[in-house]
Amino acid sequence: MLDFMKHTGCLPKPLEIYVFVDPLCPECWALEPILKKLRLEYGIYFRFRHVLIGKLANLNDNPKKHEAMADYWEKTASRTGMSCDGSLWIENPITSPYIVSIAIKAAELQGKKQGLRFLRKVQELVFLEKQNISDIDILLECAKEASLDVDEFLHDIHSESAAKAFQCDLKITSEMEVTESPSLVFFNENIEDEGLKISGLYSYDVYVQVLQEMLGKRPAPMPLPPLEDFLKFFGIVASKEISVVYDMPIDEAEKELKKLVLQQKVQKINGKHGSFWKYIS
């Protein structure tokens, strides 16, 4: 692991943040830049716990629903700057969102970090590459790209353990009365205190304000890593993610990224509503 992420290791942390997401929700995809910046600047104060909300798990093979999803994706991408292509729902619709959630829980059985890496790969495949991730072969390829034990993953995806883990997430979602994705619920060390819930997608400053309120102080942010180290650690990132994390206009961010392209350290990937950048190891 790169040095700049060591501060998010195993030291005791005063806060826990439950992150409620749906892998097919473009608003959750648009939350990614904010989660990265929070983790980099304030990761010493909290640990994330991702919970699958399962909001779209029961989406059936209905052309009208697919058209609505396509429109939702396009509008969200245009508004947030995190590219996704709604034509997936017309050309190659995802028929079984439930299996995607089960697959993420199967990946988590190999470890929390592995689960998060798999979730990100799922999001990249669906939002960037328009892949039908309810296809088991696509999920296996995703597991391979996330450096999972593929045989173990294939066993776990059909296991009772993964199904129970997803049901546990749905129970937590219900108990915390979470009805919108994404949602973040902040908890402090006092188990008697209620969590503070933020439903929907907001600007970065809003989450920092909540963090300050929960800590009872204004924490100093950790210094950000050099851009190349950031790319090397995360692998594939959007222009929007770099813009948010480094607090710079997208055109300025892309100017810096093009320098890395010329050095053959980074490859540009064109998205429908914005560019992505892949670190070349």
Disulfide bonds with the S-S distance in Angstrom:
none
